[in-house]
Amino acid sequence: MRRKYPDAERPFRCPWVPVVPVLGILSCLMLMFSLPADNWLRLFVWLLIGLVIYFFYGRNHSVMANYTGYEISKHGISPGGQLARDVDPPVKPR
């Protein structure tokens, strides 16, 4: 925003810019690494479960996949330049 709108009003400025952000990062890291290993294990297990759900749901409900299938069925070629015989059968958009 500083580059695009250099004259924009900035009602808040962080004091002591190099010191405050670094101290904030260090204090967060200290709190994170003081957690027991069980919490880190739970974090990564739930993260993995969430990513699996996210990607499987996204694969079946992707707007872009439906649009690409529609374009292939309409023009015989995908927006990326693949011929229709090189891709899966098209899916109509919802």
Secondary structure, DSSP 8 states (H G I E B T S, - for coil): -TTT-TTS------SSTTHHHHHHHHHHHHHHHTS-HHHHHHHHHHHHHHHHHHHHHHHHH-HHHHHHHHHHHHHSB-TTS-BGGGS-------
